[in-house]
Amino acid sequence: MNNLQSIKLTFNQQGVSLVGLMIAMVISLMTLAAASMLFQQSYRISHSLSNEAIIEGAISTAFSQIQLEVLNAGFGLTSNVPAHFVIKDGNSIYWRYDLKDSNGVICKGFKQISSSNQLEFQWVEATCDETTELTAINTWSASGESNILEKSSNTILVFSASSSECWPYVDGTVATHINFTIKAKINNESGIEYIQSVCLVNT
C-alpha cells in the first residue's frame, strides 16, 4: 500500500502546471511582440535610407545636368533683351540659345511638378525665337527622361539668380553675368543641404 501511494505521489508531481503554461505563453507572446516591433522599426529605417539614397542620386544627377544645360543660355544670341534665362516661381527655369545650325533658336526648361505625394523633375522644350518672352510660352513639351520621387517637404530644388561678377571656369576674365544658384535640402536627420552656383557667361 505504501509503495502504491509513493508511486501515485511521484506521478502527480511530474508535468507542467496550468499556471506555468500560462506564464510561458505570456512570455512567448511578449517576445514575439518585441521581435515584431523591432522588425517594423528596422524596415522603416531601411525604407527611409533607401528613399533618401534615391532622392540624393536624383538631385545629384539633376544638379550636374542643369549646370551643363544652363551654361548654353544666351549663346549665339545678339541681345539680352528679352532675358535668355528666367526663373519662374523659384522652382522652374527656362533658357534659350542658338548654336547657329539648322535647328535655329532652342528654348529649354526644367520644371518641378508637385502632387500630394510625388515630385517630378521634368525637362521641357518649346518652339520660340530670340524675341519670345520665355515666361509667356504656355506650351512646353516633355523632352528627355523625367524623375519621379516620393515627395518630401524639403526635397524641392530652389533656384535663385543675381547679377554679379563671376567667371564660369577656373581661368577666365571676371565680368558681370547672371550668377545662378541651385539649392536643395534632403529631409533627413543630418539636414544635408546642397548648394551650387553657375556663372552664365553668355548672359
Secondary structure as GFF3:
##gff-version 3
##sequence-region A 1 203
A	DSSP	alpha_helix	2	12	.	.	.	ID=ss1
A	DSSP	alpha_helix	18	70	.	.	.	ID=ss2
A	DSSP	beta_strand	85	88	.	.	.	ID=ss3
A	DSSP	beta_strand	92	98	.	.	.	ID=ss4
A	DSSP	beta_strand	105	114	.	.	.	ID=ss5
A	DSSP	beta_strand	118	126	.	.	.	ID=ss6
A	DSSP	three_ten_helix	134	136	.	.	.	ID=ss7
A	DSSP	beta_strand	141	142	.	.	.	ID=ss8
A	DSSP	beta_strand	147	150	.	.	.	ID=ss9
A	DSSP	beta_strand	158	166	.	.	.	ID=ss10
A	DSSP	beta_strand	175	185	.	.	.	ID=ss11
A	DSSP	beta_strand	193	200	.	.	.	ID=ss12
###
